[in-house]
Amino acid sequence: MSHKTKRNRFLTPRMAEILGRLRKDDVNDDLVWERGGGWWIGDEQTSGAVGNKLLRLCLISESNMVINSQTYKVYGINEDGRGCLDDPRYVPRIVRKLRKRRNLRCLLMHRTEER
């Protein structure tokens, strides 16, 4: 019986692959957004939807690498990205905050309806 590692539910296989490449120290891959050219990891172009989803879930952060241009943005994996890679049950902070806000709103609406 083969043991399959469960993937975090917030990650597609491609997102997990990209985050894994960003985490490796021995590979010098950066995730780069180029205005008019899309998303690139290393010398390979990737889907804009994947890059945007990583960004929306706050699993990547803009790198400290300074590029003297408004044409490029360089991204690296952050704490939430590593958390999603390491733990299939990990929930990114942005999702936790949105859930908390939604629950608070529901609670306030419920209390208003009781009056």
C-alpha angles and dihedrals in degrees: 000000000000121000113227119197111230116237121225110264092233092060130077115208090258093050090051090049093051093047089048091053091048091051096052112100095200094056117070097210121144127184106236131187114204120194106245092002104071130219124334133184110195105320094330123097116226135193118286089220090059094049092046093048091051088051095046091051089048092235091135131044133201109270125242087236106118116222113182093223141079089219098078136046120188120207134193135188116273136196094282091048091052090046092055091048094048102041126038089203096051115122116203115243093243090057092048091051093048091049091049091050091048092049091049091050091050091049092050092047090049092051091048091052091052092060 
